[in-house]
Amino acid sequence: MKLTPKSIIALKVLIHTVSLGFFALLVIAIIHDSLGGDPVQYIIHFTGISALNTLFITLLVSPLARWSKQGLLVRVRRLLGLYSFFWAVLHLIAFATLDLGLDWSLLASEIVKRPYLTVGAAVWIILLLLSVTSTQAMMRKLGPKWQKLHNWVYLAAILALFTSIGL
């Protein structure tokens, strides 16, 4: 079956539905207080794992498109990458608010003191840069530098793996 522009739209709708569905499930679990004995850690881990999973799904798109000879499939990469950053933002918000009580000096000292947080901060900054520059306008503005910047996604993925195991 050959993908069409209409099927790509349907796939994007599915991606939105699944991504926002998982977010809704998290919100419902929070509202119903069904996150177990340590809800703060559950939220932090859930959002971090969601960011990591979405990042790796994003990286699978290009090889899958080549393997299946479905070039249009690459049109979902940006959306998936932005959802990876969405989860990374929620992960940082959960950590900074629920775990550290928005104590910015404590956040800074924790990032310096704990190597996995230092690496996580670097990953977050890379994902921020990739998200901000993901538009067509930024692609044109940056020219060949855009591809060099967006190749950092591979470094972000490797580093994100280290943060997930706590270095």
C-alpha positions in Angstrom: 0.0 0.0 0.0 1.5 3.3 -1.1 1.1 6.3 1.3 -0.8 9.3 0.0 -0.9 12.9 1.4 -4.3 12.0 2.8 -3.0 9.0 4.6 -0.2 11.1 6.1 -2.8 13.5 7.5 -4.6 10.5 9.0 -1.3 9.3 10.5 -0.7 12.8 12.0 -4.1 12.7 13.5 -3.3 9.3 15.0 -0.1 10.6 16.4 -1.9 13.6 18.0 -4.6 11.3 19.4 -2.1 8.8 20.9 0.2 11.4 22.3 -2.5 13.6 23.8 -4.3 10.4 24.9 -1.3 9.4 27.0 -1.2 12.9 28.4 -4.9 12.7 29.2 -4.4 9.3 31.0 -1.6 10.9 33.1 -3.8 13.8 34.0 -6.7 11.5 34.9 -4.4 9.3 37.0 -3.2 12.5 38.9 -6.8 13.6 39.4 -7.9 10.2 40.7 -4.7 9.9 42.9 -3.9 6.5 41.3 -0.1 6.9 40.7 1.0 4.6 43.5 3.0 5.3 46.7 5.3 7.9 45.1 3.3 9.9 42.6 6.0 12.6 42.1 8.5 9.9 40.9 5.8 8.3 38.8 5.1 11.6 37.0 8.8 12.3 36.5 9.6 8.9 35.2 6.4 8.7 33.0 7.2 12.0 31.3 10.9 11.2 30.9 10.2 7.7 29.5 7.6 9.3 27.2 10.2 11.8 25.9 12.7 9.1 25.3 10.3 6.7 23.6 9.0 9.5 21.3 12.6 10.5 20.5 13.4 7.0 19.4 10.2 6.6 17.4 11.2 9.8 15.7 14.6 8.4 14.8 13.0 5.2 13.4 10.9 7.1 10.9 13.7 7.7 8.3 15.0 4.1 8.2 11.4 2.8 8.1 10.6 5.1 5.2 13.6 3.9 3.3 13.0 0.2 4.1 9.3 0.4 3.1 9.9 2.7 0.2 7.4 5.1 1.7 9.1 8.5 1.3 6.1 10.4 2.5 6.5 8.9 5.9 9.2 11.4 6.7 6.5 14.0 6.9 5.6 12.9 10.4 9.2 13.3 11.8 8.8 16.9 12.9 5.5 16.2 14.7 7.0 13.3 16.6 10.1 15.3 17.4 7.9 18.1 18.8 6.0 15.6 20.9 9.4 14.4 22.2 10.2 17.9 23.3 6.6 18.3 24.7 7.3 15.3 27.0 10.8 16.7 27.9 9.3 20.0 28.9 6.7 18.2 31.1 9.6 16.1 32.5 11.5 19.3 33.5 8.4 21.0 34.8 7.6 18.0 36.9 11.1 17.7 38.3 11.5 21.5 39.0 8.0 21.9 40.6 7.1 18.7 42.2 10.6 17.5 43.3 12.4 20.8 43.9 9.5 23.2 44.6 10.7 25.7 42.0 13.9 26.3 43.9 16.0 27.5 41.0 19.3 27.6 42.9 18.6 24.0 44.1 17.9 23.0 40.5 21.2 24.5 39.3 23.1 22.8 42.1 21.4 19.5 41.4 22.3 19.7 37.7 26.0 20.4 38.6 26.1 17.7 41.3 24.4 14.8 39.5 26.0 13.7 36.2 22.7 12.3 34.9 21.0 15.7 35.4 23.9 17.5 33.7 23.5 15.2 30.7 19.7 15.5 30.9 20.0 19.3 30.8 22.2 19.1 27.7 19.7 16.8 26.1 16.9 19.2 27.0 18.8 22.2 25.5 19.5 20.2 22.3 15.8 19.3 22.0 14.9 23.0 22.6 17.2 24.1 19.8 15.8 21.4 17.4 12.2 22.4 18.2 12.8 26.1 17.8 14.5 25.5 14.4 12.1 22.9 13.1 10.1 25.2 10.9 10.5 25.7 7.2 11.4 29.3 7.8 14.2 28.4 10.1 15.4 25.7 7.6 15.7 28.4 4.9 17.3 30.9 7.3 19.9 28.5 8.5 20.6 26.9 5.2 23.2 24.1 5.3 23.8 24.8 9.1 20.2 23.5 9.7 21.1 19.9 8.8 24.3 20.1 11.0 22.2 21.3 13.9 19.5 18.7 13.4 22.1 15.9 13.3 22.5 16.6 17.0 19.4 14.6 17.5 21.6 11.5 17.4 23.8 12.8 20.2 20.6 13.7 22.2 19.3 10.2 21.8 22.5 8.6 23.0 22.8 11.0 26.0 19.1 10.5 26.8 19.8 6.8 27.2 22.4 7.5 29.8 20.0 9.8 31.8 17.4 7.0 31.8 19.8 4.6 33.5 21.0 7.3 35.9 24.6 7.2 34.5 
